[in-house]
């Protein structure tokens, strides 16, 4: 059904990648996605090294298919996270939030495939230059931390495809099979889906978070903390208070104080719908059911087939 450089690079059946999200992407989610023929990622961003070690080992026991780890490079314990990843012989690493050139040699020493998440062509070219094997082009529609240039997926992906030699994976606002086909039409050779997988049963997110996502509308997300740590999240007391502070001219220190500590954990993992940070993509309004990874994955494939058929008929 699919034969792209991404399916070949990772040894997977479908070019569908589950994003490595904080407080969401543990071994249960990653292994479930990989067992469906996609690529599951363990999100190390909310894990200490010993917890990451546990999740990698459990993922290996739960699937014989390829899976990877996503590591934010700005973590203060980055070297320990890399040690754990290499010690467990993880062969697929997605990096984000930092410069991959500072650490790529350590991953390459373990013969790992390295993919970096980028919000613009500038950073994509840097990732290619230092030896990354592919990039994830993440549009402004995506949940969580976003690029300051606010480039949408529709505009970003063709630019990356036209300018890079390495394959491009599209991310940001992709929820269903139509989004997958649209991304491939733009030249992407794979897609990364976050919010859609975050609401599955195997996700470690709190049920309150999942319910807030499936009740979302098209205008339910907002970008906050533009002057400190720009992120897309569902609207709630926290996000509206952050926006109000920014409108009134709050500086980085003020915004840092508003964000506080463990705000993402409070919202996504502990289920505080009011004061937690409920990171979600702009496509959240398209999700209407909490389902298993298997059901969601099968739905994606069915929608991909239907969309391709409809497009072909429209050109007859």
N, C-alpha and C positions, 0 to 999 in steps of 0.2 A: 504494500500500500504506500509506503514511504521509503525513499532511498535518498538521503541527503548526507552531506558531510557530517552533520551532527549525529545522525543515527550510526554512521560508521565510526565516528570519533569515540562514542561512548559504548558502542555495541548494544544498542537498544532497538526495539521494534518500532516505536513511535517517537517522533521528535518532540515529545511533551515532557517538560521538566517542572517538577514541583519546587517552588522557591524555598530556600532555607531561611525560614522566618523565626524571629525570636518568640519563645514561649509557645510555639505552635508545632515546629517541625522536629519532633523526636523520632526515635527509631520505628515506632508503630506507623507513623505517616509515611516516612521515607521507604520502608520496606513494602508497604502496601502499594505505593505508586510504582516501585520497581517491579513488583510481581505482576503488575498490569501491563508491563512492557514499556513504561516510561522511565524517567530517571528521578528517583527520590533523593532529596538532599536533607541531611541533618543540619539544623541551624545551630551552629556553635555560639552565636552571638549572645545567648542567654545561659550559657553553660560554663561552669568551671572545668578545668582540665580533667578532673576525675569523673565528672558527670559525662563529659564528651566521650571519654574512654568507655564508660558503661554503655552509652547509646550505640557507639560503633560496634561493640562486641555483640550486643543484642540484635542489631540490624543484620549483622553477618549470619546470625543463627536463624533469622526470620526470612531471609531471601538469599538465593544463590545468584541473583541478577545484579548487574552493576548498580551502585549507589555512590553518592559523594557526600562531601561536607562543605558547608558554606562558612567561611571564616572572615569576620570583619577585621581588617588589618590594623585598625586603630586601637584594638584592645591592648590594655597594659600588659596582659599576660600572653601576648601573641606568640612568643617563642615557646611557651609551654603548650599552647594549643597545637602548634606545628609539630612539636615533639610527639604528642599523643597521636596526631593524624599519621605521621610517618611510622611510628612504632606499630600502629595497627595496619600498616601497608595499604592505606587508602589511596586509590589510584586516580580519583577524580576530585578536584578541589575547585570550588568557586570562591573567589575573593571579592571583597567589597570594602567601601569606606577606607580608602587608603591607596598608597602607591604599590602596585604589585611588584615593581622592580626591586623593592627592598627585600623581598622574601622569596621570589620565584625560584632562585637557585636551590633553596632548601627543599622545595617541593619537587623540583626536577631531579634532585639527587635520589629521590625515591621513585623516579620514573613516572611521576603523576602528570595527568592532563590538567592544565590550569586554565580556568575561564574567569575573566574579570567583569564585574558589573559596572557599566558606564552610563552617564546621563547625557553625553555629548560626543561629537566627533573628536574634539581635542583630547579627551581622556582615552577614547578608543584607539587613537593612533599611538598614544604612549603605551597602552597595553600591548598592542601588536609589536611595537618596537622592542619591548623588553622580553618578548618571547611567549606571550600568552597564546594558547591554542585556539581560542575563540573569545568572543565577548557577548555579554548580555546587554543589549541596548534597552535601557529602562526608561520609558516615557513618563511624563509628568502625571499621568493618570494613576500611576502605581501607588499602592499603599505604603506607609512607612516613610523612611527618609528619601528625599528627592533632590534632584539637581537644581541648582540656583538659577539656571538658564530657562527653566520651565518649558523644555522642548517636549512636545507630545510624541507619542509612539508613531503616529501617522507621518510626522515630519522627520523623526529621528532615524527610523529604520532604513528608508531608501538612501539617506545620506551616508550611513555607515556602510551599506552594501556597495555603494558606488565607489567608496574610498578605501576599503580594506581588502586584503587578500585572504585573511582568515574568516571563517564563517561567523555569521551573526545570528544570535538568538533574540527574538523579540519579547518584550515584557511591558506591562503597563496597560490595564484596562481589558485584558484578554480573559474572558470568562467562559465562553462557549465555543462550539465548533466554528461558528461564523468568524470569530476573532482569530482562530487558528488559521483558517483559510485566507483571511485578509492579510495576516502577517506574512504568510508564504507568498502571497501575490506581490507584496512589497519587496520580496527578495530574501526574507529571513529563511533560515534553514532549520529552524526550531523555534519553539515558544517556551517561555517560563511563566507559569501561572501561580499566583500567590493566594489571593483572597478566596478563590474557588476551592482550593484545597484546605484552606484554613477553617472552613465551615464543615468539613467532613467529620464523620464520627471518629476517625482515627487521629484527628488533630488533637493536640493536647490543650488547645484553647478552652477556656471556661464556657459552659453552656450559655451563660448570659451574653458573652461576646458573640457566639454563633447566632443566637436569637436576634441580637441587634443588627447583625449583618443581613440576615434573611428578611428583616422587616424594613430594610433601608430602601429609600427611593433614589432617583437619579441625582438629587441634590443633597444627599445626606452626608457627604464627606466635605471636608474643608482642609485647607493647608494652614498650618500654624507654625509659630516660632521661626518665621522667615529670617530673622536676624540672629538666630542662634543655632537651631538644629532643625531646619525645614522638614516638616513631616505632614503626610496626608493621613487624616484620622476621621472617624465618625464624629458628628456634632454631639457635644454634651456639655455639661457645666465647665469642665476643665478646658475644652477647646475654645468655647465662647469667651471664657475669662482670659485666655491667652491672647485671643484676637483683640479683645477690648484693650488689653495692656499695650499691645503693639500699636494700635491706633492712637493711643495716648502718648506714644513715643518711648516706650520702655526699651532700655538698652539690653545688652547681652547679659549683664549680671542680674538684672531684674527678671529677664526671661528664664535664666538658669534657675533662679529661685522659684519661679512659678512651676517650672517643670519638676523640680525637686528630684528625689531619688526613687528609682524603681516604679516610675509612672506607667511604663509599658507592662510590667509584671502585674501591677494593680488592676489594670484594665483587661488585658488579654488573658492572663493566667488565673487571677483571683476573681475576676468578674465584676469589678466595681464599675457599673455603667455610668455613674455620674462623674467621679473624679479620676478615673483611670484613663489612660491613653489607648483608645480603641482603633489602632491602625488598620486601615482598610482601603482598598483601591476604589476608584471612581465607578467601577463596574459592579459594585456591591448590590446595587438595585436590581440587577439581573438574577440574583441568586434567591430562590424562593423555597428551598428545602434543605434540611440537614440530611445528608445521605452518606452511605459508605463510599470509600474511595473507588471500589469496583463499580458501583452504580454510576458515580459521577464520570469515571473514565469511559465507561461504555457509552454514556450519553454523549460525551465529547466526540467519540469516534463516529457515532450515528449521525450527529449534527454535521460533522466534517463531510461525510458521504452525501448527505442531503444537500449541503451547500455547494459542493462540487458539481453535483448533478444539476442543480438549478442554474448555476453559472454556465455550464455547458449547453443547456437547453436555450438559454437566453442568447447564445451566439450562433445558434443554428439558422 
